[in-house]
Amino acid sequence: AAVARRPRVGYPTQFVEVLKKRWNCSKRDPVGRFYEIVLPLILVAMVMLVLLLNISPSGPSLRLNASLYDGLLLETPESYTTPRPPRRGISEQTVDHLKNNGLQLDPAEYGVHESTNMSVSLLGIRFEALRFCAYVPDDEITVTIPGNLRQGFRSVNLSGVLQSSEGGLDNVVVNNGSSLGLPNTTTVRPEMTIMHNTTGFHVLPSYLAEYTRAKLQTKSGQNGADYGLSSHPLPLTARKSLQLKAILSLFAALFLLIPFCYIPATFVIFIVKERAVKAKHLQLVSGLSQIMYWAANYFWDVANYLVIVIGTMLIFRAYDDKDLTGDPESLQSVFLLFLLYGMASIPQAYCLSFLFENHTTAQISIAGILFVVGFLLVVTSALLDGLSGTMELNRELKFYYRFSPAFCFGEGLINQSVRRLRNLLLGENVSPWDEEVLGRSLRYLVVEAVVFCLCTLLIEYRALHAMLHRMPDMHKALGRIDRWPGRRRGRRRDG
């Protein structure tokens, strides 16, 4: 009796049936779907928390007084000199008020009466004690008059007071004692000189406030009289605020690479598991086309990845990220960048999956590989760009870096993050589609998506060809498998 051959199942039917298989398998593995879709979105939301950081470079409002340095003084008193007659500087009562206000003071050594001697004295003990301030009343400071200003001065007499041609300078003594020549230096006698350690930015105003408070208490006769001095930082300008936001957005874009290097590795778990348990082999020998097998799985994985991309865009909008999704053009270009990255990195992960027989090892290893050629390569490239000696070399190497979809993805995100700041600082109007922003990365990702898909099919056919050579009788079995059921039915009818 004639044997009726079953009609071959068409490609569209095979495609649909593979998708049904993936749907049924996904329903049986909700934990896997969580790690594949939900966990990356959680990581993206955590990364975007960087944008909520409230950074104020100038710091909060600060009350300036000597207590700022209490923890650094190590019980070391500050120095002061006693005033010489006539007593115009610090009085003993003012010194007492300073001490009562919590300031530790110690008279300078004998013979130190002016700031030059005080400076030499303090430098001599700079390694013995940490000091921040010194009070020098009735000081004498020698000032050199610049040559272009000497014509504006005239000397009066040996001990007279130097005056300008317009008047207005007091307490200045000419050093040369000549009533005819022009002075070279003068001696200024301020009521009080406050010397300060320049390593402390707030030392001078803090100790000036302490002295003013003590003097107020002396003059008023009230020990509780207070004088306050505070540093109130000005609010950030719009330009500086935008710079800080751009820096935070840059860091957010950089760290987004970490979860997105992990995502492609999750899609190979099912592929490797099917190959390890011979389920893929069973489907192929049952008549499933290899092209349809990979096309359906690729479609399924890209569809799942699309859910992640849409969720990521919603997170960007929720955080009000102006740099990535601040306008429709940016939103469209960034969405396309994310989508093309998935379309290129998923088949790249397929190609790497042929190296593994265990799905857990495959996931961890591929995630590590993408992390190296993605996050680490982007960071390394940025560091090399910052060094003048390696900038040109790195510019040439970027051509090879861009063979990695993860690098193109990271480079595009960073360029887009600084685009708005660049437009503001340079007065440009660069579009997100510009070659130096996302244009080059998008073009590379399109090419890589096609190339990696073709490489997956090429590796698949070469693997099947090698398997048939290892099993000489397999091609005969593949040729007869469709006729076996018919032959049995024929024998039953003959019997």
C-alpha atoms as one frame of an Amber mdcrd trajectory, in Angstrom:
protein
   0.000   0.000   0.000   1.173   3.581  -0.720   2.522   5.515   2.198   1.074
   9.051   2.619   3.693  11.598   3.674   2.722  14.303   6.114   2.826  17.819
   4.692   5.726  19.952   5.878   4.759  22.603   8.436   5.177  26.124   7.039
   7.566  28.711   8.426   4.834  30.997   9.852   3.350  28.081  11.778   6.760
  27.086  13.117   7.380  30.686  14.189   4.054  30.860  16.051   4.525  27.474
  17.706   7.957  28.430  19.063   6.421  31.594  20.510   3.667  29.513  22.127
   6.334  27.283  23.626   8.158  30.313  25.070   4.905  31.690  26.473   4.055
  28.413  28.201   7.573  28.109  29.593   7.500  31.675  30.906   4.225  31.033
  32.733   5.851  28.100  34.501   8.835  30.194  35.605   7.638  33.483  37.214
  10.874  33.784  39.206  12.854  33.767  35.981  10.622  36.524  34.563  11.227
  38.566  37.718  15.013  38.402  37.342  14.733  39.001  33.607  12.396  42.021
  33.563  11.529  43.354  37.027  14.967  43.245  38.663  16.666  45.353  35.933
  13.956  48.004  36.313  14.509  48.072  40.078  18.238  48.543  39.494  17.566
  51.364  37.010  15.329  53.109  39.558  18.045  52.783  42.205  20.701  54.169
  39.855  18.518  57.177  39.042  18.401  58.060  42.738  21.717  59.799  42.015
  19.705  62.604  40.416  18.021  63.326  43.733  21.281  64.177  45.476  21.231
  67.750  46.756  24.829  68.883  46.415  25.780  72.360  47.625  29.498  72.984
  46.951  29.576  76.023  49.231  28.043  74.184  52.183  25.485  75.344  54.761
  25.391  78.647  56.645  28.207  78.721  59.210  28.624  80.671  62.464  32.216
  81.894  62.548  33.978  81.772  65.904  37.012  80.136  67.481  34.995  77.072
  68.507  35.304  75.860  64.898  38.902  74.922  65.739  38.406  73.562  69.246
  38.880  69.980  68.130  42.087  70.849  66.277  43.902  73.004  68.844  44.942
  70.047  70.989  44.886  72.323  74.059  47.458  74.625  72.445  46.876  78.314
  73.337  47.047  81.096  70.789  49.666  83.847  71.098  49.217  87.539  71.786
  51.526  90.458  72.574  50.998  93.027  75.288  50.496  96.568  73.993  53.226
  99.171  74.393  52.536 102.685  75.676  50.446 104.434  74.570  48.027 101.518
  74.976  45.903 101.699  71.845  45.559  97.981  71.205  44.303  95.041  73.200
  43.850  95.682  76.913  44.185  93.248  79.763  40.427  93.453  80.261  39.839
  92.483  76.615  42.252  89.589  77.049  40.249  88.473  80.077  37.030  88.644
  78.068  38.606  86.547  75.298  39.592  83.938  77.838  36.160  83.993  79.447
  34.612  83.417  76.007  36.554  80.161  75.761  39.600  81.295  73.795  42.955
  80.066  75.056  45.613  82.778  74.981  49.247  82.868  75.997  51.560  85.916
  76.012  54.296  85.845  73.412  57.900  85.403  74.470  59.877  88.371  75.722
  60.925  90.830  73.037  58.165  89.988  70.554  56.139  93.173  70.001  55.331
  93.349  66.301  54.052  90.990  63.596  57.420  90.311  61.959  58.947  89.081
  65.212  55.730  87.180  65.984  55.854  85.450  62.620  59.473  84.382  63.176
  58.585  83.171  66.654  55.617  81.110  65.484  57.588  79.595  62.606  60.199
  78.484  65.116  57.639  76.363  66.989  55.483  75.314  64.012  56.261  71.612
  64.568  55.656  71.763  68.325  52.113  73.085  68.476  49.203  73.709  66.127
  48.214  77.382  66.245  45.723  79.243  64.109  45.894  82.858  65.269  47.961
  85.532  66.995  46.895  89.001  68.185  49.477  91.808  67.805  48.337  95.241
  69.102  50.189  98.490  68.338  51.920  96.768  65.468  54.563  98.267  63.192
  54.369  97.108  59.579  56.917  98.283  57.027  55.339  98.915  53.626  57.294
  99.454  50.419  55.856 102.172  48.214  55.798 101.177  44.528  57.854 103.409
  42.287  54.897 104.606  40.239  53.210 105.875  43.436  56.144 107.671  45.061
  55.450 110.899  43.184  52.137 111.110  45.060  53.886 111.357  48.442  56.051
 114.069  50.033  58.041 113.854  53.265  57.498 116.356  56.011  60.329 115.921
  58.484  62.343 113.280  60.227  59.577 112.232  62.586  56.671 113.707  60.709
  53.667 112.033  59.202  53.741 111.088  55.540  50.911 112.659  53.571  49.778
 112.264  50.013  49.496 115.233  47.709  45.749 115.024  48.248  45.998 114.322
  52.009  44.190 111.573  53.834  47.004 109.303  55.092  47.661 109.185  58.840
  49.944 107.216  61.179  52.558 106.652  58.455  56.187 107.506  59.199  58.804
 108.045  56.483  61.848 105.863  56.936  64.528 107.968  55.344  63.958 111.080
  57.438  64.635 113.339  54.462  62.436 116.314  53.700  63.656 116.480  50.141
  63.799 112.958  48.712  60.901 110.702  47.839  60.116 107.911  50.346  60.823
 104.282  49.495  59.099 102.635  52.465  56.714 103.627  55.202  55.796 102.220
  58.581  52.101 101.624  59.267  50.950 101.318  62.893  47.549  99.604  63.048
  45.705  99.346  66.307  45.550  95.567  65.957  47.065  92.982  63.634  45.470
  89.530  63.563  47.849  86.931  62.200  46.267  83.740  60.918  47.154  80.275
  59.701  46.274  80.200  55.993  45.440  76.491  56.104  42.146  77.425  57.768
  39.844  79.308  55.408  37.690  80.753  58.208  40.428  81.534  60.728  40.734
  85.277  60.107  37.013  86.198  60.273  36.483  83.799  63.198  39.181  85.316
  65.388  38.239  88.811  64.281  34.715  88.091  65.502  36.102  86.850  68.821
  38.178  89.997  69.253  35.251  92.240  68.325  32.995  90.489  70.832  35.568
  90.819  73.613  36.106  94.489  72.800  32.323  95.050  72.800  32.127  93.490
  76.261  34.983  95.723  77.422  33.435  98.935  76.110  29.896  98.136  77.233
  30.857  96.686  80.583  28.496  93.792  79.980  30.051  90.374  80.090  27.093
  88.876  78.228  27.322  91.202  75.224  27.557  89.184  72.034  28.726  89.799
  68.518  27.960  87.265  65.797  29.502  86.671  62.406  28.152  84.099  59.953
  29.021  82.930  56.482  25.915  82.661  54.315  26.791  81.023  50.943  25.094
  82.553  47.955  22.644  80.307  46.076  23.949  78.553  43.006  23.607  80.372
  39.741  21.510  78.812  37.003  24.683  77.962  35.100  26.377  76.302  38.072
  23.202  74.435  38.981  22.963  73.087  35.439  26.601  71.977  35.589  25.971
  69.996  38.786  22.849  68.396  37.333  24.774  67.461  34.196  27.481  65.816
  36.317  24.867  63.809  38.250  23.163  62.823  35.007  26.542  61.766  33.633
  27.139  59.482  36.618  23.626  58.075  36.309  24.175  57.335  32.618  27.478
  55.653  33.381  26.075  53.402  36.091  23.080  52.490  33.922  25.556  50.350
  32.016  25.766  47.924  34.934  22.164  46.591  34.828  22.084  46.785  31.048
  25.215  44.644  30.803  23.382  42.068  32.902  20.155  42.030  30.832  21.419
  40.300  27.619  22.944  37.524  29.714  19.522  36.635  31.154  18.148  35.864
  27.685  20.635  33.072  27.035  19.488  31.026  30.024  16.610  29.448  28.115
  18.717  28.927  24.972  21.534  27.127  26.799  19.137  25.129  28.940  17.268
  23.857  25.853  20.505  22.835  24.211  21.802  21.144  27.378  18.705  18.963
  27.870  18.507  18.166  24.107  15.125  19.862  23.733  16.494  21.985  20.901
  17.896  18.902  19.186  14.511  17.208  19.444  12.770  20.165  17.830  15.274
  20.331  14.987  15.063  16.617  14.144  11.268  16.968  14.271  11.403  19.376
  11.350  11.792  22.807  12.977  13.802  25.166  10.818  16.918  26.558  12.437
  16.126  29.992  11.037  12.637  29.900  12.541  14.011  28.641  15.852  16.385
  31.602  16.199  13.987  34.134  14.644  11.187  33.243  17.069  13.470  33.241
  20.096  15.002  36.546  19.006  11.545  38.065  18.552  10.480  36.836  21.992
  13.584  38.167  23.732  13.415  41.556  21.978   9.730  41.824  22.951  10.644
  41.192  26.600  13.499  43.666  26.315  11.076  46.219  24.862   9.073  46.003
  28.089  12.264  46.852  30.006  12.984  49.810  27.716   9.476  51.225  28.114
   9.734  50.823  31.886  13.118  52.576  31.823  11.704  55.523  29.868   8.878
  55.849  32.414  11.461  55.865  35.218  13.401  58.613  33.433  10.246  60.692
  33.178   9.394  60.027  36.816  12.812  61.348  37.864  12.429  64.282  35.441
  15.778  63.655  33.781  16.081  66.687  31.487  19.241  65.435  29.794  17.931
  62.058  28.615  14.194  62.669  28.196  13.761  66.402  28.645  12.259  67.024
  25.193  10.518  64.846  22.561  13.609  64.700  20.356  15.772  63.470  23.239
  13.134  60.966  24.307  12.877  59.495  20.815  16.628  59.271  20.272  17.329
  57.750  23.706  14.477  55.254  23.264  15.952  54.196  19.927  19.420  53.899
  21.490  18.102  51.559  24.199  16.124  49.498  21.700  18.990  49.098  19.231
  21.339  48.178  22.043  19.073  45.270  22.947  18.695  44.219  19.312  22.498
  44.113  18.984  23.507  42.742  22.391  20.977  39.881  22.478  22.355  38.146
  19.342  25.856  38.908  20.647  24.915  36.951  23.771  23.536  34.176  21.517
  26.934  33.884  19.837  28.697  33.655  23.204  26.186  31.071  24.467  27.668
  28.399  22.180  30.715  28.371  24.470  28.753  27.005  27.430  26.809  23.889
  28.331  25.529  25.091  31.710  22.975  27.917  31.736  24.128  29.360  35.088
  27.754  29.502  33.974  26.645  31.048  30.698  24.682  33.816  32.407  27.455
  34.767  34.831  30.227  34.575  32.241  28.395  36.536  29.549  27.369  39.210
  32.058  31.025  39.502  33.084  32.204  39.747  29.480  29.670  42.473  28.675
  30.630  44.326  31.858  34.286  44.371  30.760  33.623  45.410  27.136  30.925
  47.834  28.285  31.260  49.595  31.632  35.011  49.117  32.142  35.843  49.954
  28.538  33.782  53.170  28.667  35.463  54.241  31.921  38.915  53.399  30.567
  38.249  55.334  27.381  37.108  58.378  29.374  40.283  58.254  31.487  42.501
  57.968  28.420  40.703  60.918  26.837  41.618  62.994  29.877  45.362  62.388
  29.449  47.111  64.429  26.804  49.643  61.655  26.144  47.006  59.022  25.326
  44.242  61.131  23.795  45.271  60.587  20.165  45.876  56.858  20.645  42.509
  56.425  22.336  40.799  58.271  19.505  42.129  55.680  17.074  41.256  52.766
  19.364  37.637  53.883  19.641  37.031  52.473  16.189  37.675  49.015  17.641
  35.905  49.766  20.926  32.708  50.391  18.993  32.611  46.787  17.835  31.075
  46.211  21.264  27.364  47.179  21.472  27.773  47.903  25.184  30.480  50.485
  24.458  28.336  52.187  21.796  25.461  52.227  24.266  27.563  53.758  27.059
  29.214  56.282  24.761  25.837  57.393  23.450  24.388  57.804  26.940  27.353
  59.895  28.092  27.249  62.110  25.001  23.540  62.683  25.463  23.993  63.458
  29.165  26.398  66.342  28.476  24.651  67.636  25.333  22.460  70.181  27.131
  25.400  71.535  29.135  27.516  71.705  26.002  24.809  73.695  24.216  24.696
  76.155  27.121  28.443  76.635  27.579  29.394  76.763  23.906  26.245  78.450
  22.661  25.568  75.582  20.267  22.340  73.870  19.297  23.496  70.278  18.845
  20.751  67.780  18.035  20.623  64.337  19.720  20.822  62.823  16.246  24.139
  64.562  15.606  27.070  62.314  14.714  28.984  63.339  17.851  26.039  62.644
  20.155  23.961  59.562  19.241  24.230  59.371  15.455  27.438  57.335  15.323
  26.367  54.961  18.112  22.980  54.303  16.472  24.616  53.532  13.143  27.063
  51.088  14.701  24.296  49.344  16.662  22.183  48.809  13.540  25.108  47.193
  11.741  26.042  45.084  14.770  22.474  43.838  15.200  22.524  42.448  11.657
  26.081  41.099  11.917  25.523  39.270  15.214  22.265  37.736  13.953  24.082
  36.397  10.897  26.945  35.174  13.086  24.470  33.270  15.256  23.039  31.462
  12.225  26.511  30.816  10.842  27.683  29.288  14.130  24.462  27.251  14.328
  24.908  25.747  10.857  28.579  25.047  11.442  27.728  23.388  14.768  25.085
  21.200  13.106  27.473  20.296  10.304  30.142  19.298  12.851  27.591  17.222
  14.767  26.589  15.317  11.604  30.223  14.532  10.876  30.631  13.168  14.404
  27.524  10.993  13.897  27.824   9.427  10.412  24.427   7.737  10.516  22.525
  10.810  11.657  21.847  12.090   8.121  20.164   8.802   7.265  17.990   9.049
  10.352  17.038  12.616   9.456  16.067  11.450   5.966  13.830   8.620   7.186
  12.275  10.052  10.338   9.249  11.529   8.576   8.431   8.163   6.929   8.588
   5.968  10.031   4.998   6.516  11.237   3.663   5.951   7.727   5.560   2.697
   7.378   4.133   1.384  10.614   0.620   2.297   9.520   1.283   0.579   6.153
   2.434  -2.578   7.870  -0.654  -2.573  10.074  -2.875  -2.229   7.014  -0.989
  -5.048   5.233  -1.389  -7.263   8.264
